[in-house]
Amino acid sequence: MRHLMPVGLPRRVELVRRIAFLYLTLFKKFRVLNVGHIPSSGPLIIVANHSAAYDPVCLQVACKNRLIRFMEAREYYDKMPMNLLYRMFRVIPVNRTGNDTASLRTALRELSNNGCVGIFPEGRINHDGRPREARKGVALLALLSNAVVVPAYIHSAVPFSGIIRDFLRFNEVTVRFGPPIRFDDLTGRQHKEARDAALKRIMDAIVALQGQFESRIAA
């Protein structure tokens, strides 16, 4: 699994990611499928289901030399000591009450500089694994930035059981990436119909990855 090791990152970030890699290897029997779908450069949005507290760690390790700037709810971002780690990884805090234009602008600036932004469209941990209504902010960000969107499905062998217990429990976790999604036909159109169409493509891609993974297990 040496291909998962980050290269070309700030030393502190690379060190933390190497520690995370060891943690996932020991505690989660971690594996990644179709990592080649992740472009090595250019504006990129990573989207995934969210079923466990360690999901951001899995994606951050899986994405090789790309630093993912996750969008995190402000109420969690401000908590110490995790805030120190969030700042190191340049997490973007999001106010979930009302319209948060500041976080959107920050994400757009990152993408305009060929950066990578990570979003869990459902907004919070999904306890039962069933697809839920997604927030439309990810669709708006994709349309405004014209960034490539790469979907991922994170499969955990056990259901969510609490943040601390999730991290300390031994289980198996697999991340499966899907083909990049583009929105060239919708670029420049941010009206409701365009956002709905973009969001449907994103969520359909995640659900399709889930179906592919579950069919492989059944077989």
C-alpha positions in Angstrom: 0.0 0.0 0.0 3.0 2.3 -0.5 1.1 4.2 -3.2 -1.1 5.7 -0.4 1.8 7.6 1.2 1.7 11.3 0.7 4.4 13.2 -1.1 5.2 16.8 -1.6 3.2 18.0 1.4 4.3 20.3 4.3 6.3 18.2 6.7 3.9 18.5 9.6 1.0 17.5 7.4 3.0 14.6 5.9 3.9 13.4 9.4 0.3 13.4 10.6 -0.9 11.6 7.5 1.8 8.9 7.9 0.6 8.4 11.5 -3.0 8.2 10.2 -1.9 5.7 7.6 -0.5 3.5 10.3 -3.6 3.9 12.4 -5.9 2.9 9.6 -3.7 -0.1 8.6 -3.6 -1.4 12.2 -7.1 -0.6 13.4 -9.2 -0.6 10.2 -7.6 -3.1 7.8 -7.8 -0.1 5.4 -7.8 -0.5 1.7 -8.5 1.8 -1.3 -10.1 0.9 -4.7 -9.8 2.9 -7.9 -7.5 5.6 -6.5 -6.5 6.3 -10.1 -9.8 8.2 -10.6 -8.3 11.1 -8.5 -6.6 13.6 -10.8 -3.2 14.6 -9.6 -3.7 18.3 -10.4 -6.5 20.9 -11.1 -9.5 22.0 -9.1 -11.1 19.0 -7.4 -14.1 18.3 -5.1 -14.2 15.0 -3.3 -17.7 13.9 -2.2 -18.6 10.8 -0.1 -21.1 9.2 2.1 -20.5 9.8 5.9 -21.1 6.8 8.2 -18.2 7.1 10.7 -16.2 9.7 12.6 -13.0 8.6 10.9 -14.3 9.1 7.3 -12.2 12.3 6.8 -9.1 10.5 7.9 -9.8 7.7 5.3 -10.2 10.2 2.5 -7.2 12.3 3.5 -4.9 9.3 3.5 -6.4 7.8 0.3 -5.9 10.9 -1.7 -2.1 10.5 -2.0 -0.3 13.8 -2.4 -3.5 16.0 -2.5 -4.4 17.9 0.6 -8.1 17.9 1.1 -9.6 21.0 2.7 -12.7 19.6 4.3 -15.7 21.7 5.1 -16.6 21.3 8.7 -19.5 22.5 10.9 -18.4 25.4 13.0 -19.6 23.8 16.2 -17.1 21.0 15.8 -14.4 23.1 14.2 -14.1 25.3 17.3 -13.6 22.5 19.8 -10.2 22.0 21.3 -7.8 20.3 20.9 -9.2 19.2 17.5 -9.1 22.8 16.3 -5.3 22.7 16.2 -5.4 19.8 13.8 -8.2 21.4 11.7 -6.0 24.5 11.3 -3.1 22.4 10.3 -5.1 20.8 7.5 -6.8 24.1 6.6 -10.3 22.8 7.3 -13.0 25.3 6.2 -15.5 26.1 9.0 -19.1 26.3 8.0 -22.0 28.0 9.8 -24.9 25.6 9.4 -27.5 28.3 10.4 -28.4 30.6 7.5 -26.4 31.4 4.4 -22.7 31.1 5.0 -21.2 33.0 2.1 -17.8 33.2 3.8 -17.1 29.4 3.7 -18.3 29.3 0.1 -15.9 32.1 -0.9 -13.1 30.3 0.9 -13.8 27.0 -0.9 -14.1 28.9 -4.3 -10.7 30.5 -3.7 -9.1 27.1 -3.0 -10.5 25.7 -6.2 -9.5 28.7 -8.2 -6.0 27.9 -7.1 -6.3 24.3 -8.3 -6.9 23.0 -4.7 -9.0 20.2 -3.4 -12.1 20.5 -1.3 -13.8 17.7 0.6 -17.5 17.6 1.3 -20.0 15.1 2.8 -23.2 16.1 1.0 -25.5 14.7 3.7 -24.0 17.1 6.1 -23.7 14.8 9.1 -23.0 11.2 10.0 -25.6 8.8 8.6 -26.3 6.1 11.2 -28.1 3.5 9.1 -26.3 3.8 5.8 -29.4 4.6 3.8 -29.1 7.6 1.3 -30.5 10.8 2.8 -31.4 14.2 1.5 -28.2 16.1 0.6 -27.4 19.7 1.0 -27.3 21.7 -2.2 -24.2 23.7 -1.3 -22.0 21.1 -2.9 -23.9 21.4 -6.2 -23.6 25.2 -6.1 -19.8 25.0 -5.4 -19.3 22.6 -8.3 -21.3 24.8 -10.7 -19.5 28.1 -9.6 -16.0 26.6 -9.7 -16.4 24.2 -12.7 -14.2 21.8 -10.7 -14.1 18.1 -11.3 -16.1 16.1 -8.7 -14.8 12.7 -7.7 -17.3 10.5 -5.8 -16.3 8.0 -3.1 -18.1 5.4 -1.1 -16.7 4.5 2.3 -17.7 1.1 3.6 -17.3 0.2 7.2 -17.8 -3.4 8.4 -19.6 -2.2 11.5 -22.2 0.6 12.0 -21.6 3.9 13.7 -21.4 3.6 17.5 -20.1 6.9 18.7 -17.1 9.1 17.9 -14.6 7.8 20.4 -15.7 4.2 20.0 -15.5 4.5 16.3 -11.8 5.4 16.4 -10.8 2.8 18.9 -12.6 -0.2 17.5 -11.0 -2.7 15.2 -12.8 -3.2 12.0 -12.5 -3.2 8.2 -12.9 -0.1 6.1 -12.7 0.3 2.3 -12.8 3.4 0.2 -14.0 3.0 -3.4 -13.6 6.0 -5.8 -15.7 6.5 -8.9 -15.1 8.2 -12.2 -14.8 12.0 -12.2 -18.0 13.9 -12.8 -18.0 17.1 -14.9 -20.7 19.7 -15.2 -19.7 21.4 -18.5 -23.3 21.4 -19.7 -24.4 23.2 -16.5 -21.5 25.7 -16.1 -22.7 29.3 -15.6 -26.2 28.1 -14.6 -26.8 28.4 -10.9 -30.6 28.4 -10.9 -32.6 25.8 -8.9 -33.0 23.4 -11.8 -29.3 23.3 -12.5 -28.4 22.8 -8.8 -30.9 20.0 -8.5 -29.5 18.3 -11.6 -25.9 18.6 -10.4 -26.8 17.3 -6.9 -28.6 14.4 -8.4 -25.6 13.4 -10.5 -23.4 13.6 -7.4 -25.7 11.6 -5.1 -26.5 9.0 -7.8 -22.8 8.4 -8.3 -22.3 7.8 -4.6 -25.3 5.4 -4.5 -24.0 3.6 -7.6 -20.6 3.0 -5.9 -22.4 1.7 -2.8 -24.4 -0.7 -5.0 -21.2 -1.9 -6.8 -19.5 -2.6 -3.5 -22.5 -4.4 -2.0 -22.9 -6.5 -5.1 -19.3 -7.6 -4.9 -19.7 -8.6 -1.2 -22.9 -10.6 -2.1 -21.1 -12.4 -4.9 
